């Protein structure tokens, strides 16, 4: 049983016994007074009626004995000198003079006289009421024992009713206890599930009361919120692990990318410094190597810097008009210096667009160089059905990796040998985004890849 209900039952029983004692003590006194007053009124009315009967009756003794048989009321007629003339309960011979009886004395002053006392003549406690007439006193008495019996019956009925009420209350309390216990079990199970991180558990509506139902609903709401938070936490944890792995790979790639040109610069510079007998041609060749590797480092720094700057909301394109054919051929000439013995086919005629020329030059460098890195055949740039396309016949890209290609620092595992830092296509996507254009990627492993975007949007 619930601790709350145990306290309730104990208090209820204690209250019951206190009420019984108080009501018994006060009730006996009050009800006896009320009953006595009621019987006084009854006797007074019967005396008034008896006066009428006395005047008409020829056999008073018979009348008063009949009254006694039917009502258990004692009737006594006393003359003005106090002598008993008629008595319903016994023979009048030898009865004492009644002139000084309390009720007789009081009736001489008031209309009616009352007294409660023990009658020696019939050995019983009686309630007396007397009235003085012109010729005699009429006195009627009712046994107090009868009053007590009626009062006892009334009190037994009251106790039974009170006990029935108490039993009903206890039964209702027991039923409530069962429902409360069931609902509290639900609440406890709900909290246990939350503690155990079983957030998908759903609980039925509470049966006991509205307040518990509100608590159960709140537990369900909290459970759902915690479930969503746990899902997000799992996703974030997974993302952080992937990000940490990517960052480790990126740091490794950057370190490797910078390590080679730095080592080359240090080697050539040290050779020039330490060997004073180097010919002018060899010295110039070494210095050219130093410059080339320094330019490579500068190029990588520029790409990282642009990838970071592109995420700034303040980075706004400088829109101008230019011929896209000229930009593509400039990019081709620049890349062929780095990728000798490769072929880049520009199949784009003169076409004027409005865009940021510096950004688009960077965009074409990244797209075409990306194609050169991962293919050995010719790289083609052309416009077809309003889309500018950069096409290669390289190793291709898996379908699962295509959606991640344009993420910053993302590198396809199969291509990690290249030590790319994974910002080229991210830069391409962001430049196109600033010009409100989307990058499209199509690829098939072992066949090649196609990167394209809608050029008609920028046409003048």
C-alpha positions as CSV (number, residue, x, y, z in Angstrom):
1,X,0.0,0.0,0.0
2,X,1.2,3.5,-0.7
3,X,2.7,5.4,2.1
4,X,0.3,8.2,1.4
5,X,-2.7,5.9,1.7
6,X,-1.3,4.3,4.9
7,X,-1.2,7.8,6.5
8,X,-4.7,8.5,5.2
9,X,-6.1,5.3,6.6
10,X,-4.5,5.8,10.0
11,X,-5.8,9.4,10.2
12,X,-9.2,8.3,9.1
13,X,-9.5,5.6,11.8
14,X,-8.2,8.0,14.4
15,X,-10.7,10.6,13.3
16,X,-13.4,7.9,13.4
17,X,-12.7,7.0,17.0
18,X,-12.5,10.7,18.1
19,X,-15.8,11.4,16.4
20,X,-17.4,8.4,18.0
21,X,-16.2,9.4,21.4
22,X,-17.2,13.1,21.0
23,X,-20.5,12.4,19.4
24,X,-21.3,9.7,22.0
25,X,-20.6,12.1,24.9
26,X,-22.2,15.2,23.4
27,X,-24.9,13.3,21.5
28,X,-26.1,11.5,24.6
29,X,-26.5,14.7,26.5
30,X,-28.0,16.7,23.6
31,X,-30.3,14.0,22.3
32,X,-31.5,13.1,25.8
33,X,-32.4,16.7,26.4
34,X,-34.2,16.9,23.0
35,X,-36.0,13.7,23.7
36,X,-37.0,14.8,27.2
37,X,-38.2,18.1,25.8
38,X,-40.2,16.2,23.1
39,X,-41.8,13.9,25.7
40,X,-42.6,16.9,27.9
41,X,-44.5,18.5,25.0
42,X,-46.2,15.2,24.3
43,X,-47.3,14.8,27.9
44,X,-48.5,18.4,28.0
45,X,-50.7,17.8,24.9
46,X,-52.1,14.6,26.3
47,X,-53.0,16.3,29.6
48,X,-54.9,19.0,27.6
49,X,-56.8,16.3,25.7
50,X,-57.4,14.4,28.9
51,X,-59.2,17.4,30.4
52,X,-61.8,17.1,27.7
53,X,-62.1,13.4,28.1
54,X,-62.4,13.7,31.9
55,X,-65.4,16.0,31.6
56,X,-67.3,13.5,29.5
57,X,-66.2,10.2,30.9
58,X,-68.2,8.3,33.5
59,X,-65.4,5.8,34.4
60,X,-62.1,7.7,34.8
61,X,-60.3,4.8,36.3
62,X,-61.0,2.7,33.2
63,X,-59.9,5.5,30.9
64,X,-56.5,6.1,32.6
65,X,-55.7,2.4,32.7
66,X,-56.5,2.1,29.0
67,X,-54.1,5.1,28.4
68,X,-51.4,3.3,30.3
69,X,-51.8,0.1,28.4
70,X,-51.7,1.8,25.1
71,X,-48.9,4.4,25.7
72,X,-47.1,3.1,28.8
73,X,-47.8,6.6,30.3
74,X,-48.6,6.8,34.1
75,X,-51.7,8.9,34.8
76,X,-52.5,10.2,38.3
77,X,-55.4,12.5,39.4
78,X,-54.7,14.4,42.7
79,X,-57.2,16.5,44.5
80,X,-56.4,20.1,45.6
81,X,-55.4,18.8,49.0
82,X,-52.8,16.4,47.5
83,X,-54.7,13.2,47.9
84,X,-54.5,10.7,45.0
85,X,-58.0,10.1,43.5
86,X,-57.0,7.9,40.5
87,X,-53.8,6.1,39.6
88,X,-53.2,4.0,36.5
89,X,-50.3,1.9,37.7
90,X,-51.4,0.7,41.2
91,X,-54.0,0.8,43.9
92,X,-54.4,4.2,45.5
93,X,-54.7,2.7,49.0
94,X,-51.8,3.6,51.2
95,X,-50.3,6.2,48.7
96,X,-48.6,9.3,50.2
97,X,-50.0,12.8,49.9
98,X,-48.7,14.4,46.7
99,X,-49.2,18.0,47.5
100,X,-45.4,18.6,47.9
101,X,-44.3,16.7,44.8
102,X,-42.1,19.0,42.7
103,X,-44.2,18.9,39.6
104,X,-47.4,19.6,41.7
105,X,-45.7,22.6,43.4
106,X,-44.5,24.0,40.1
107,X,-47.9,23.7,38.5
108,X,-49.4,26.0,41.1
109,X,-47.1,28.7,39.9
110,X,-47.0,28.0,36.1
111,X,-49.5,26.4,33.9
112,X,-47.5,23.2,33.8
113,X,-45.0,21.7,36.3
114,X,-42.1,19.5,35.2
115,X,-39.7,17.1,37.1
116,X,-37.5,14.1,36.4
117,X,-37.1,11.9,39.4
118,X,-37.3,8.4,40.9
119,X,-40.8,7.1,41.9
120,X,-40.7,5.1,45.1
121,X,-44.3,3.8,44.6
122,X,-43.5,2.1,41.3
123,X,-39.7,2.0,41.6
124,X,-38.9,3.6,38.3
125,X,-37.3,6.8,37.0
126,X,-40.0,9.0,35.4
127,X,-40.5,12.2,33.5
128,X,-43.5,14.0,35.3
129,X,-45.7,16.8,33.9
130,X,-48.6,18.2,36.0
131,X,-51.3,20.7,35.5
132,X,-53.6,22.4,38.1
133,X,-57.3,22.7,37.2
134,X,-60.1,24.2,39.3
135,X,-60.9,20.9,41.0
136,X,-57.8,18.7,40.9
137,X,-54.3,18.2,39.5
138,X,-53.7,16.1,36.4
139,X,-50.3,14.4,36.4
140,X,-48.8,12.2,33.6
141,X,-45.4,10.5,33.7
142,X,-43.4,8.6,31.1
143,X,-40.6,6.1,32.0
144,X,-37.1,7.3,31.3
145,X,-36.1,3.8,30.5
146,X,-38.3,3.9,27.4
147,X,-36.7,7.1,26.3
148,X,-33.2,5.5,26.8
149,X,-34.2,2.5,24.7
150,X,-35.4,4.7,21.8
151,X,-32.3,6.8,22.1
152,X,-30.2,3.6,22.0
153,X,-31.9,2.3,18.9
154,X,-31.4,5.7,17.3
155,X,-27.7,5.7,18.3
156,X,-27.2,2.1,16.9
157,X,-28.7,3.2,13.6
158,X,-26.4,6.3,13.6
159,X,-23.4,4.1,14.3
160,X,-24.4,1.7,11.5
161,X,-24.8,4.5,9.1
162,X,-21.5,6.1,10.1
163,X,-19.7,2.7,9.9
164,X,-21.3,2.0,6.5
165,X,-20.0,5.4,5.3
166,X,-16.5,4.6,6.7
167,X,-16.5,1.2,5.0
168,X,-17.6,2.8,1.7
169,X,-14.8,5.4,2.1
170,X,-12.2,2.8,2.8
171,X,-13.4,0.8,-0.3
172,X,-13.2,3.9,-2.4
173,X,-9.8,4.7,-1.0
174,X,-8.6,1.1,-1.8
175,X,-9.8,1.4,-5.4
176,X,-8.1,4.8,-5.6
177,X,-4.9,3.2,-4.2
178,X,-4.9,0.5,-6.8
179,X,-5.3,3.1,-9.6
180,X,-2.7,5.5,-8.1
181,X,-0.3,2.6,-7.6
182,X,-0.7,1.5,-11.3
183,X,-0.2,5.1,-12.5
184,X,2.8,5.6,-10.2
185,X,4.3,2.4,-11.6
186,X,3.9,3.9,-15.1
187,X,5.6,7.0,-14.0
188,X,8.4,5.0,-12.3
189,X,8.8,2.8,-15.4
190,X,8.9,6.0,-17.6
191,X,11.7,7.5,-15.4
192,X,13.6,4.2,-15.4
193,X,13.4,4.1,-19.2
194,X,14.7,7.6,-19.4
195,X,17.5,6.7,-17.0
196,X,18.3,3.6,-19.1
197,X,18.1,5.8,-22.3
198,X,15.2,3.8,-23.7
199,X,13.6,6.9,-25.2
200,X,11.4,5.1,-27.7
201,X,9.1,3.8,-24.9
202,X,5.5,5.2,-25.1
203,X,3.2,5.1,-22.0
204,X,-0.6,4.8,-22.0
205,X,-2.9,7.5,-20.5
206,X,-3.1,7.6,-16.7
207,X,-6.3,6.2,-15.2
208,X,-6.3,7.8,-11.8
209,X,-6.5,11.5,-12.2
210,X,-5.8,14.3,-14.6
211,X,-2.6,15.4,-12.7
212,X,-1.0,12.0,-13.2
213,X,-2.1,11.9,-16.8
214,X,-0.3,15.3,-17.3
215,X,2.9,13.8,-15.7
216,X,2.7,10.8,-18.0
217,X,2.3,13.0,-21.0
218,X,5.2,15.2,-19.9
219,X,7.3,12.0,-19.5
220,X,6.4,11.0,-23.1
221,X,7.3,14.5,-24.3
222,X,10.6,14.5,-22.5
223,X,11.3,11.0,-23.7
224,X,10.7,12.1,-27.3
225,X,12.9,15.2,-26.9
226,X,15.7,13.1,-25.3
227,X,15.4,10.6,-28.1
228,X,15.8,13.4,-30.7
229,X,18.6,14.9,-28.8
230,X,20.3,11.4,-28.5
231,X,19.9,10.9,-32.3
232,X,21.4,14.4,-32.9
233,X,24.2,13.6,-30.4
234,X,25.0,10.3,-32.1
235,X,25.1,12.1,-35.5
236,X,27.3,14.9,-34.1
237,X,29.6,12.3,-32.5
238,X,29.8,10.5,-35.8
239,X,30.4,13.8,-37.6
240,X,33.1,14.8,-35.1
241,X,34.8,11.5,-35.5
242,X,34.7,11.8,-39.3
243,X,35.8,15.4,-39.1
244,X,38.7,14.5,-36.8
245,X,39.7,11.8,-39.3
246,X,39.4,14.2,-42.2
247,X,41.4,16.8,-40.3
248,X,44.1,14.3,-39.5
249,X,44.2,13.3,-43.2
250,X,44.2,17.0,-44.2
251,X,47.1,17.8,-41.9
252,X,48.9,14.8,-43.2
253,X,48.3,15.8,-46.8
254,X,49.2,19.5,-46.2
255,X,52.3,18.4,-44.3
256,X,53.3,16.1,-47.2
257,X,52.4,18.8,-49.8
258,X,54.5,21.4,-48.1
259,X,57.3,19.0,-47.1
260,X,58.4,18.2,-50.7
261,X,58.7,21.7,-52.0
262,X,60.2,22.9,-48.8
263,X,62.8,20.1,-48.9
264,X,63.5,20.9,-52.5
265,X,64.0,24.6,-51.8
266,X,66.3,23.8,-48.9
267,X,68.3,21.3,-51.0
268,X,68.8,23.5,-54.0
269,X,69.5,26.6,-51.9
270,X,72.0,24.7,-49.8
271,X,73.7,23.4,-53.0
272,X,74.0,26.9,-54.4
273,X,75.4,28.2,-51.1
274,X,77.9,25.4,-50.4
275,X,79.3,24.8,-53.9
276,X,81.0,28.0,-55.1
277,X,82.3,26.1,-58.2
278,X,78.8,25.7,-59.7
279,X,78.5,26.8,-63.3
280,X,76.1,29.7,-64.1
281,X,73.8,27.4,-66.0
282,X,73.5,24.9,-63.1
283,X,73.1,27.8,-60.6
284,X,70.3,29.3,-62.7
285,X,68.6,25.9,-63.0
286,X,68.7,25.4,-59.2
287,X,67.4,28.8,-58.6
288,X,64.5,28.1,-61.1
289,X,63.7,25.0,-59.1
290,X,63.6,27.1,-55.9
291,X,61.2,29.6,-57.5
292,X,59.0,26.8,-58.9
293,X,58.7,25.1,-55.5
294,X,58.1,28.5,-53.8
295,X,55.3,29.2,-56.4
296,X,53.8,25.7,-55.6
297,X,53.7,26.6,-51.9
298,X,52.2,30.0,-52.7
299,X,49.6,28.3,-54.9
300,X,48.5,25.9,-52.1
301,X,48.3,28.8,-49.6
302,X,46.2,30.8,-52.0
303,X,43.8,27.8,-52.4
304,X,43.5,27.4,-48.6
305,X,43.0,31.1,-48.1
306,X,40.3,31.3,-50.8
307,X,38.5,28.2,-49.3
308,X,38.4,30.0,-45.9
309,X,37.4,33.4,-47.4
310,X,34.6,32.0,-49.4
311,X,32.7,31.2,-46.2
312,X,32.7,34.8,-45.2
313,X,29.4,36.6,-45.9
314,X,31.3,39.7,-46.8
315,X,33.0,38.0,-49.8
316,X,31.0,39.5,-52.7
317,X,31.8,38.9,-56.5
318,X,33.1,41.8,-58.6
319,X,30.8,41.4,-61.6
320,X,32.3,42.5,-65.0
321,X,31.8,41.5,-68.6
322,X,34.4,39.3,-70.3
323,X,34.9,36.7,-73.0
324,X,34.9,33.2,-71.5
325,X,36.9,31.8,-74.4
326,X,39.8,34.1,-73.6
327,X,39.8,33.0,-69.9
328,X,39.7,29.3,-70.8
329,X,42.7,29.6,-73.2
330,X,44.7,31.6,-70.6
331,X,44.0,28.8,-68.0
332,X,44.9,26.2,-70.6
333,X,48.3,27.8,-71.3
334,X,49.0,28.1,-67.6
335,X,48.2,24.5,-66.8
336,X,50.1,23.1,-69.8
337,X,53.2,24.6,-68.4
338,X,52.7,22.4,-65.3
339,X,51.2,19.3,-67.0
340,X,53.5,18.9,-70.1
341,X,52.7,16.3,-72.7
342,X,49.0,16.6,-71.8
343,X,46.2,17.8,-74.1
344,X,43.4,20.2,-73.1
345,X,40.7,20.7,-75.8
346,X,38.8,24.0,-75.6
347,X,35.7,23.6,-77.7
348,X,34.1,26.9,-76.7
349,X,33.6,29.8,-79.1
350,X,33.7,33.5,-78.1
351,X,31.0,34.0,-75.5
352,X,30.6,37.1,-73.3
353,X,29.2,36.6,-69.8
354,X,28.8,38.8,-66.7
355,X,30.7,37.4,-63.6
356,X,33.7,37.8,-61.4
357,X,36.6,37.1,-63.8
358,X,39.1,36.3,-61.1
359,X,36.8,33.9,-59.5
360,X,36.0,32.2,-62.8
361,X,39.7,31.9,-63.7
362,X,40.2,30.1,-60.4
363,X,37.1,28.0,-61.0
364,X,38.4,26.8,-64.4
365,X,41.9,26.1,-63.0
366,X,40.4,23.9,-60.3
367,X,38.0,22.1,-62.6
368,X,40.5,21.4,-65.5
369,X,43.4,20.6,-63.1
370,X,41.1,18.2,-61.2
371,X,40.4,16.4,-64.6
372,X,44.1,16.4,-65.5
373,X,45.1,14.8,-62.1
374,X,42.7,11.9,-62.3
375,X,42.9,11.0,-66.0
376,X,45.6,10.3,-68.5
377,X,43.7,11.1,-71.7
378,X,42.6,14.4,-73.2
379,X,40.5,16.8,-71.1
380,X,37.7,18.4,-73.0
381,X,35.9,21.7,-72.2
382,X,32.8,22.5,-74.3
383,X,29.3,24.0,-74.2
384,X,26.4,21.8,-74.9
385,X,22.7,22.6,-74.5
386,X,23.5,25.7,-72.4
387,X,25.8,23.9,-70.0
388,X,29.6,24.4,-69.9
389,X,31.1,20.9,-69.3
390,X,34.6,19.8,-68.3
391,X,34.9,16.1,-69.3
392,X,37.7,13.6,-68.6
393,X,38.1,9.9,-69.3
394,X,39.7,9.1,-65.9
395,X,39.2,6.6,-63.1
396,X,35.7,8.0,-62.3
397,X,34.0,8.5,-58.9
398,X,31.8,6.2,-56.9
399,X,28.2,7.2,-56.6
400,X,28.4,7.3,-52.8
401,X,31.3,9.8,-52.9
402,X,29.7,12.2,-55.5
403,X,27.4,13.9,-52.9
404,X,30.5,14.7,-50.7
405,X,32.8,15.8,-53.5
406,X,32.2,19.5,-52.9
407,X,32.6,19.5,-49.1
408,X,35.6,21.3,-47.8
409,X,38.7,19.1,-47.2
410,X,36.8,16.0,-48.5
411,X,39.1,13.5,-50.4
412,X,38.0,10.3,-52.0
413,X,39.9,7.5,-50.3
414,X,40.9,6.0,-53.7
415,X,42.5,9.3,-54.6
416,X,44.3,10.0,-51.3
417,X,47.6,9.0,-52.9
418,X,47.5,12.4,-54.7
419,X,47.9,14.2,-51.4
420,X,45.2,16.7,-52.4
421,X,44.0,18.9,-49.6
422,X,40.4,18.6,-50.9
423,X,39.4,22.3,-51.4
424,X,39.4,22.5,-55.3
425,X,35.8,21.4,-55.9
426,X,34.7,23.1,-52.7
427,X,36.0,26.4,-54.2
428,X,34.2,25.6,-57.5
429,X,30.9,25.0,-55.8
430,X,31.1,28.1,-53.7
431,X,32.0,30.4,-56.6
432,X,29.1,29.1,-58.6
433,X,26.9,29.5,-55.5
434,X,27.9,33.2,-55.3
435,X,26.7,33.5,-58.9
436,X,23.5,31.6,-58.1
437,X,24.4,28.5,-60.2
438,X,24.6,24.8,-59.2
439,X,27.4,22.4,-60.0
440,X,26.3,19.2,-61.7
441,X,28.5,16.0,-61.4
442,X,28.2,12.8,-63.5
443,X,30.6,10.0,-63.2
444,X,31.1,6.3,-63.7
445,X,34.0,4.3,-62.2
446,X,36.5,3.3,-64.9
447,X,34.8,5.5,-67.6
448,X,35.3,9.1,-66.5
449,X,33.6,12.2,-65.0
450,X,31.7,15.2,-66.2
451,X,31.4,18.5,-64.2
452,X,29.0,21.1,-65.6
453,X,27.0,24.2,-64.8
454,X,24.4,26.4,-66.6
455,X,26.3,29.1,-68.5
456,X,23.2,30.6,-70.1
457,X,22.4,32.3,-66.7
458,X,25.5,34.5,-67.1
459,X,25.2,35.2,-70.8
460,X,24.9,38.9,-71.8
